[in-house]
Amino acid sequence: MTNDLETLITALYVKIDDELGGPRWLGRPPLLTDSELVCAAVAQAMLGFTSEAHWLRYARKHLTGMFPYLPQQSGYNKRLRAALGLVKRVLRMLAKSSDFWLDDCWIVDSTPVPCGMSRPTVKRSDLAGWAGYGYCASHSRFFWGLRLYLVCTPSGMPILWALADPKIGEREVLAAMLEVEADVVAEHDGILLISDKGFAGRAFEQLLAGHGITLLRPSRKREKARYGEPMLKKVRQLIESVNDTLKGQLDLEGHGGRSCAGVAVRVAQRILAMAAAIWLNNLTGAPITRSLIAYDH
């Protein structure tokens, strides 16, 4: 099998249609099914189209074999925003269908998702009340937007993810994620969670222990060196490379969302694109599971 975008979209369509299916429509069924909509969203993210108008124009000209019908921009945008729950279900389905779901080593980190660059945009944005100002230490800059919290395996397969106001503490967000997804945590025994210093805290580690999770993180200043710290440097680079894949190859920061639903589904769209590539690479025995080179041309 030759891995390319058409192979990925075909395999993903069959997987979604077989396992999740679609609703039984009363009356005339839609010309674009939910399975095709999700596949179109993945293809858009893979090919780097941040503008839906440009994407639809390109797809109608070059991808008619995969997508015989695509709605106008307003219809596509409306369908995509309404499909956030479906995208989340497909993400979980792909993770469970891969070998990486059984991995008991998880890595967690957060990365900025800017949503506006000017003060007038901040004042009139529909994201006011959810987005806020935050500081990105790795780039030494302030931003206005959200933070993406991603819990994944060392291979990069997403397990949990959430968007939150940058002013909310990292430990608070992760604790809420683990509470909401308690059933996922319960499926894994003896999870080793690797994080940075931002998740340090005695009470937080006790909370994790209650979920059966052991935290492995670097020691803080004036703190005794922690067990397993020497191995952290190489492992920590994995989550940084996952964030780089989302930002560098899938244009996470150029999502273009202007509403809560719009930002959420565009971020989910890019996480799903990465998960789909990892899933198919694992299925076909590709040497590098997180490589998108075969699909983004």
C-alpha positions in Angstrom: 0.0 0.0 0.0 1.2 3.5 -0.9 0.4 6.0 1.8 -1.0 9.2 0.3 -3.8 11.6 1.0 -6.3 9.6 -1.0 -5.4 6.4 0.9 -5.8 8.3 4.2 -9.2 9.8 3.3 -10.5 6.5 1.9 -9.4 4.5 5.0 -10.8 7.2 7.4 -14.1 7.3 5.5 -14.5 3.5 5.7 -13.5 3.5 9.4 -16.0 6.2 10.3 -18.8 4.8 8.2 -18.4 1.2 9.6 -18.0 2.0 13.3 -19.9 5.2 13.8 -22.3 5.2 10.9 -24.7 8.1 10.5 -28.2 9.2 11.6 -31.2 7.8 9.8 -32.5 10.9 8.1 -36.2 11.7 7.8 -36.8 12.9 4.3 -34.1 13.6 1.8 -30.6 12.7 3.1 -27.9 15.4 2.8 -25.7 15.4 -0.3 -22.6 15.6 2.0 -22.7 12.9 4.7 -21.2 13.3 8.1 -18.4 10.9 7.3 -17.6 12.9 4.1 -17.6 16.1 6.1 -15.1 14.8 8.6 -12.9 13.5 5.8 -13.1 16.8 4.0 -12.1 18.6 7.2 -9.0 16.3 7.6 -8.0 16.9 4.0 -8.3 20.6 4.5 -6.0 20.6 7.5 -3.5 18.2 5.8 -3.2 20.5 2.7 -2.8 23.6 4.8 -5.9 25.6 3.8 -6.7 28.0 6.6 -9.3 29.8 4.4 -12.5 27.7 3.8 -13.2 29.6 0.6 -9.8 28.7 -0.9 -10.2 25.1 0.3 -13.6 24.6 -1.3 -12.4 26.2 -4.5 -9.4 23.9 -4.6 -11.3 20.8 -3.6 -14.0 21.4 -6.3 -11.3 21.5 -8.9 -8.8 18.9 -7.8 -10.6 16.5 -5.4 -13.9 15.8 -7.1 -13.1 12.0 -7.1 -13.1 12.1 -3.3 -15.7 14.7 -2.7 -18.3 14.8 -5.6 -20.3 17.4 -3.7 -19.3 20.2 -1.4 -21.6 22.9 -0.1 -21.0 26.6 -0.3 -18.7 28.2 2.3 -21.5 29.2 4.6 -23.1 25.7 4.5 -19.7 24.1 5.0 -18.9 26.3 7.9 -22.2 25.7 9.6 -22.0 21.9 9.1 -18.4 21.9 10.4 -19.2 23.9 13.6 -22.1 21.5 14.3 -19.8 18.5 13.9 -17.6 19.2 16.9 -19.0 16.3 18.9 -18.6 13.9 15.9 -15.0 15.0 15.5 -14.3 14.2 19.1 -15.9 10.8 18.7 -13.7 10.0 15.7 -10.6 11.1 17.6 -11.4 8.7 20.4 -12.2 6.0 18.0 -8.9 6.3 16.1 -6.9 6.4 19.4 -8.7 3.2 20.6 -8.1 1.5 17.3 -4.3 2.0 17.5 -1.7 0.1 19.5 -0.9 3.4 21.3 -4.2 3.3 23.3 -2.5 0.6 25.5 0.5 2.8 26.3 0.6 3.6 30.0 3.1 6.5 29.5 1.4 9.8 28.8 3.0 13.3 28.2 1.2 16.5 29.0 1.9 20.1 28.0 0.1 23.3 27.0 0.7 25.6 24.0 -0.8 29.0 23.2 -3.6 29.3 20.6 -3.7 33.0 19.6 -7.1 34.3 18.6 -6.5 38.0 18.1 -3.6 40.4 17.5 -5.1 43.8 18.1 -6.9 45.6 20.9 -10.0 46.3 18.7 -10.3 42.7 17.8 -10.1 41.7 21.5 -12.9 44.2 22.4 -15.4 43.0 19.7 -14.5 39.3 19.6 -17.2 36.7 20.4 -14.5 34.9 22.3 -14.5 37.5 25.1 -15.1 35.8 28.4 -13.4 32.6 27.3 -10.1 33.8 25.7 -7.8 36.0 27.7 -4.2 37.3 27.9 -1.4 34.9 28.6 2.3 34.7 28.4 4.3 32.2 26.2 7.6 31.6 28.0 9.2 29.6 25.1 8.8 32.6 22.8 9.0 35.4 25.4 5.8 37.1 24.3 2.3 37.8 25.4 -0.8 36.7 23.4 -4.5 36.9 23.5 -6.4 33.7 23.0 -6.5 30.2 24.6 -4.2 27.5 25.7 -4.4 24.0 24.2 -3.8 21.3 26.8 -2.8 18.0 25.1 -2.3 14.7 26.8 -0.7 12.2 24.3 1.4 9.1 24.1 5.1 9.4 23.2 4.1 8.6 19.6 2.0 11.7 19.6 -1.4 10.0 19.6 -3.9 12.4 21.4 -5.6 10.9 24.4 -7.1 14.0 26.1 -7.3 17.6 25.0 -8.9 20.8 26.1 -8.9 24.6 25.5 -8.8 26.9 28.4 -8.3 30.6 29.4 -4.5 31.2 29.8 -5.2 32.7 33.2 -6.4 29.4 34.6 -3.7 27.4 36.3 -2.2 24.4 34.4 -2.9 22.0 37.4 -6.5 23.2 37.6 -7.1 22.5 33.9 -5.5 19.1 34.0 -7.4 18.1 37.1 -10.7 19.0 35.4 -9.7 17.1 32.3 -9.0 14.0 34.4 -12.3 14.3 36.2 -14.3 14.7 33.0 -12.5 11.8 31.3 -12.4 9.6 34.4 -13.6 6.6 32.4 -10.6 6.9 30.1 -8.2 7.1 33.0 -9.9 4.0 34.6 -9.1 2.0 31.5 -5.4 2.3 32.1 -3.5 0.9 35.1 -0.4 2.6 36.5 -0.1 5.6 34.2 3.2 7.4 34.2 2.5 11.1 33.4 5.4 13.2 32.2 5.2 17.0 32.5 7.2 20.1 33.0 7.7 22.2 36.2 4.4 24.0 35.8 2.5 21.0 37.0 4.4 20.8 40.3 2.5 20.7 43.6 2.2 18.3 46.5 -1.6 18.5 46.6 -1.8 18.0 42.8 0.4 14.9 42.9 -1.8 13.5 45.6 -4.8 14.1 43.4 -3.1 12.3 40.6 -2.2 9.4 42.9 -5.9 9.1 43.6 -6.4 8.4 39.8 -3.6 5.9 39.9 -1.2 8.3 38.1 2.5 8.8 38.9 3.9 12.2 38.0 7.4 12.4 36.5 8.6 16.0 36.2 11.8 18.0 36.5 12.8 19.3 40.0 12.3 22.9 40.8 14.9 25.3 42.1 16.0 24.5 45.7 14.3 21.1 45.4 16.0 17.8 45.7 16.6 16.0 42.4 13.5 13.8 41.7 13.6 10.1 40.7 13.9 9.5 37.0 14.8 13.1 36.2 17.9 12.4 34.0 15.7 10.6 31.4 13.3 13.6 31.1 15.2 15.8 28.7 14.8 13.5 25.7 11.2 12.5 26.5 10.1 16.1 27.0 11.3 16.9 23.5 8.6 14.6 22.2 5.7 16.8 23.3 7.5 19.8 22.0 7.7 18.1 18.6 4.0 17.2 18.7 3.2 20.9 19.3 5.5 21.8 16.4 3.6 19.4 14.1 0.3 21.0 15.0 1.7 24.5 14.6 4.3 24.1 11.8 2.5 21.6 9.5 -1.1 21.9 10.5 -1.3 25.7 11.0 -2.8 25.6 14.5 -2.1 29.3 15.1 -3.7 30.2 11.8 -7.0 28.5 12.6 -9.1 31.5 11.7 -11.9 30.9 14.2 -13.9 33.8 15.4 -16.4 32.2 17.7 -16.2 29.6 20.5 -17.6 26.8 18.3 -15.4 27.9 15.4 -12.2 27.9 17.3 -13.0 24.6 19.1 -13.8 22.7 15.9 -10.8 24.1 14.0 -8.4 23.1 16.7 -10.1 19.7 16.9 -9.9 19.4 13.1 -6.1 19.8 13.3 -5.7 17.3 16.2 -7.8 14.8 14.2 -5.7 15.2 11.1 -2.6 14.4 13.1 -4.3 11.5 14.8 -5.5 10.1 11.5 -2.0 10.2 10.1 -0.6 8.4 13.2 -3.4 5.8 13.0 -2.8 5.0 9.3 1.0 5.0 9.7 0.6 2.6 12.6 -1.8 0.4 10.6 0.5 0.2 7.6 3.7 -0.3 9.6 5.3 3.0 8.6 8.7 3.6 10.2 7.8 7.1 11.6 4.2 7.1 12.9 3.9 10.9 13.2 5.1 11.7 9.7 2.7 13.8 7.6 4.9 14.1 4.5 3.0 11.5 2.6 -0.3 13.3 3.1 0.4 17.1 3.0 1.3 17.4 -0.7 
